[in-house]
């Protein structure tokens, strides 16, 4: 790409200099890069939420974009650092499940029923390398800030055309989270959970719109029952269920925050009955 695109998704927030330091490293190596922030408001160490936000935004970028994710509670440990190339993009970050959006759902299904990410084999047409070539790192490498010293410079080098094989040895397997999809129970209901709370206080669940009952569903969350779906966030008197722009069921409060009204947390269970 003439002006390579590098996106950033982290749990760093914007109060500290961490995000700016990563951008400075990228621009020092690749001055023509276009840096796009997906989000820096991932809850601290919330790997699944970071993966969901990355999955929600990355499909809208041009082919060849480079997506850097840093939600890394294992920074400085023996966890691997990876670059994963798909037919559409390259993903750079820790091997802890955060890079799951790089993989198709059918590959990630191996993680169903597991609370932690599991090792899955890369499908045909996908490649990954373990980042070990220190010539592509910023030196000295801090044991607590691989975002600045490993992931940012590696992404910058990739944007300049450095081939994956120069970054480190191939990785045939990577850690992946299960697909963001509620499980259907034997009675036909969907057992889901809250996987993101947006800035408006809307609760984004892992219930996909295509899995919702054809008739008016009943949604149960935090002791509340919501019958039927609303078309917009402003319909209803207090708590409503609506399909959001990403195609997932959301719980919202017209002119208020559903998160505050329901005292919501990530992982809160959501049940959808026909």
Secondary structure, DSSP 8 states (H G I E B T S, - for coil): -TT-EEEEEES--SSSSHHHHHHHHHHHH-TT-EEEEEES---TT-HHHHHHHHHHHHTTS-TTEEEEEE--TTTTSS--EEEEE-SSEEEEEESSSGGGGGS-HHHHGGGTT-SS-EEEE--TT-EEEE---GGGS-SS--TT-HIIIIIHHHHHHHHTT--GGGTS-B-SEEEE---S--EE-TTS-EEEEEEEE-TT--EEEEEEGGGS-SS--EEEETTEEEES-BSSTT-SSSEEEEE-TTSEEEEEETTB-HHHHHT--TT-EEEEE-
